[in-house]
Amino acid sequence: MPDDGRTRAEPQLLLTSLLGDYWYWRDEHIPSAALVRLLAEFGIGRENARAAMRRLAAKGLLTTSRAGRTTAYGIPPRTSDVIVHRTHRMLVFGASAPPWDGRWTVVAFSVPEQEREIRTALRSRLRVLGLAALYDGLWVSPHDLAGPARDLVAELGIGRATVLRATEVPGGPHGGGPASAFDVEGLAAEYAEFVRIYAPLRDGLAAGRIGPAEALRIRTELRVAWRTFPERDPDLPAVMLPAGWARPEAQRLFIEVYDRLGPLAEHRFRQVLAEVDPGLAELASHHDSARIARLYSELGDRRARGDTPFEQAVRERRLDEVGRGRPSA
């Protein structure tokens, strides 16, 4: 079973992950008492659980209804489509390295010292876009991010900035090329650690040693642990990756365990929900990688466009985390 190295998420993230796994595309609201009991599966106390619901509702990430003294929560319109979009990206990320045309997006800028807040905002938002600092005022990415980078520079009103699509002159100083802006070794260690923590689950599943309650906890923690990688991994082309790159193994492990835990975890979700409302419990269902792929193909023009409260909250969380210099939770 996963040891103490596994991810421990905050109540808000746990709750959105649970609803994103077992309740999206449902109009029905779940009583707060049931959500409190679900979060108790993860060691979250009643007051912290109710505070998480209130905060998510205040952000527009949950809708609220009341029947007498009972408060219930549901998923807002269009959020389910966004969840499918983001879950699909999370599930397919890392399966292979992207193709590369040999060109870099380069953003060069100079912001005066007295405009420190603008400079800080620019750096944070460049990092969220997927660029990294090669030098103080020179940021790079092997992906074509010229359009978003240009829009960002214009939005912040930065006059002394240039956005380029450029190639590297070969034969430069060893270790000084654009690829050195990315901490590939650090990411490799994180992927190897992910494999170390979760690989034993294969044996546990094969031997039938994982029950429904543990399956719900582990599957949710697994999802929370993996979802940070698409946000932090720059998804470099294959020519820039080290030998023995652990991401493909970690991605296969994630998909295998996530899918195999699904039925057991759904059973426990229904058990907990049935303690409060047996009728609602019958409506819960899990979604594995194959079903997510089908749902994603059916979205069409309903795919994420960045204009829902959920997407805006994700951007704000990423900017906050980047600004504080810590990875996503």
Buried (B, 14 or more C-beta within 10 A) or exposed (E): EBEEEBBEBEBBBBBBBBBBBBBBEBEEBBBBBBBBBBBEBBEBEEEBBBBBBBBBBEBBBBBBEEEEEEBBBBBBEBBBBBBBBBBBBBBBBBEEBEEBEEBBBBBBBEBEEEBEEBBEBBBBBBBBBBBBBBEEBBBBBBBEBBEBBBEBBEEBEBEEBEBEEEEBEEEEEEEEBBBBBBEBEEBBEBBBBBBBBBBEBEEBBEEEEBEBBBBBBBBBBBBBBBBBBBBBBBBBBEEBBEEEBBBBBBBEBBBBBBBBBBEBBBBBBBBBBBEBBEEBBEBBBBBBBEBBBEBBEEBEEEEBEEEBBBBBBBEEBBBEBBBEEEEBB
